[in-house]
Amino acid sequence: MAVTVINTTIAALNVDQALTANAATSTVANTAEVFTYTPKANEGKIALIMQSSSTSALKGISYSIAAGDLWAGKAITGTIGSTAATSAIEALQIDTGRVLQDDGTILITATPGTSTASLKTSYSFKMYALELL
C-alpha cells in the first residue's frame, strides 16, 4: 500500500502553521507501507514528524528513506516508538539532497516492529512532513 504525503510548508517566521497528518492505511499485519513525499522545493531541509500510538507493548516501527538518485544519495534508516503501550512523537530533519529521487519524490517506508501488528490498526501510525525555510 502507499500513502501520498501532503506537504506543510513554512512560508514565514513567527506565523502559526497547521500540520497535515498522513495516516497509514495498511491493516495487514507485518506489512510495510511506502509514504511518497514530493517537496515543493527541490533542495532544502525537511522535518519528518512520525507518530505512533499503541494500546499494547509493541516493538518500535522501522523506517527507511530510500537513497536519492542524485550525486549525494544516501539512505536514512532508524526506528521510532516505544516498546511500552504508549504514544510517541519523534522528529527527524533530513537533507533532501540525500534522498531525492530523479522524479522529485522522497520514498519513506515504514514497517511494523511486531509481526502480528499493522501500521494503521495496531500503531495508529501517522507522518507529518514539514518543509522548512
C-alpha positions in Angstrom: 0.0 0.0 0.0 1.1 3.6 -0.5 0.3 6.9 1.1 0.8 10.2 -0.7 2.1 12.7 1.8 0.5 16.1 1.9 3.2 18.7 2.5 3.2 21.5 5.0 5.4 24.4 4.1 6.6 27.1 6.5 6.0 30.3 4.5 7.1 32.8 7.1 8.7 33.0 10.5 6.6 33.7 13.6 3.3 32.5 12.0 1.3 29.5 13.2 1.1 26.7 10.7 -1.3 23.7 10.9 0.3 20.3 10.2 -1.4 17.7 8.0 -1.5 14.1 9.3 -0.8 11.5 6.7 -2.1 8.3 8.3 -1.1 4.7 7.5 -3.7 2.8 5.5 -2.4 -0.8 5.9 -4.3 -3.0 8.2 -2.4 -6.1 7.2 -0.1 -7.5 9.9 3.7 -7.3 9.3 3.2 -5.2 6.1 5.4 -2.3 5.2 3.9 0.9 3.7 5.5 3.4 1.5 4.9 7.1 2.1 5.6 9.1 -1.1 6.5 12.7 -0.4 7.0 15.4 -3.1 8.7 18.5 -1.7 7.7 21.8 -3.2 11.4 22.9 -3.4 13.9 20.5 -5.0 16.5 21.2 -2.3 16.4 22.1 1.3 15.6 20.7 4.7 12.5 18.8 5.7 11.3 17.8 9.1 9.5 14.4 9.2 7.4 14.0 12.3 6.3 10.5 13.0 3.7 9.5 15.5 2.7 6.1 16.8 0.2 5.2 19.4 -0.4 1.7 20.7 -2.5 0.2 23.5 -0.2 -2.8 24.0 3.5 -3.2 24.2 4.9 -3.4 20.6 8.4 -3.1 19.2 9.1 0.2 17.5 8.4 1.0 13.9 11.4 0.8 11.5 11.7 3.4 8.8 13.8 3.6 5.7 14.2 6.6 3.5 15.5 5.4 0.1 18.8 6.8 -1.1 18.3 9.5 -3.8 19.3 9.2 -7.4 21.4 12.3 -7.3 25.1 12.6 -6.5 24.7 12.9 -2.7 22.3 9.9 -2.5 22.4 8.0 0.8 19.6 6.1 2.6 18.5 7.1 6.1 17.2 4.4 8.4 16.0 4.2 12.0 13.4 3.1 14.5 10.7 5.2 16.2 8.4 4.4 19.1 8.5 2.9 22.4 8.3 -0.8 23.5 5.6 0.2 26.1 1.9 0.8 25.4 2.2 4.5 24.8 2.2 7.3 22.3 5.4 8.5 20.7 6.1 11.6 18.6 9.5 11.8 17.1 11.1 14.3 14.6 13.8 13.7 12.0 15.3 16.5 10.0 16.5 15.3 6.6 18.6 16.9 3.8 16.7 16.4 0.5 19.9 16.1 -1.4 20.5 12.6 0.2 17.1 11.2 -0.5 15.5 13.0 -3.5 14.7 10.7 -6.4 15.1 11.9 -10.0 11.3 12.2 -10.3 11.2 14.7 -7.4 9.9 12.4 -4.8 11.1 11.0 -1.5 10.2 7.5 -0.6 9.8 6.6 3.1 9.0 3.0 4.1 7.5 2.3 7.5 7.5 -1.3 8.8 5.8 -2.6 11.9 8.3 -3.9 14.5 6.0 -6.7 15.6 5.0 -9.4 13.1 1.4 -9.6 14.3 0.8 -5.8 14.2 -0.3 -3.4 11.4 0.6 0.2 11.0 -2.9 1.5 10.9 -4.7 -0.7 13.4 -2.0 -1.6 16.0 0.2 1.5 15.9 -2.2 4.3 14.5 0.9 5.5 12.6 0.9 9.0 11.2 3.6 11.0 9.4 3.8 14.8 9.0 6.1 16.4 6.5 7.2 20.0 7.3 9.2 21.9 4.7 11.5 24.4 6.5 12.7 27.8 5.4 
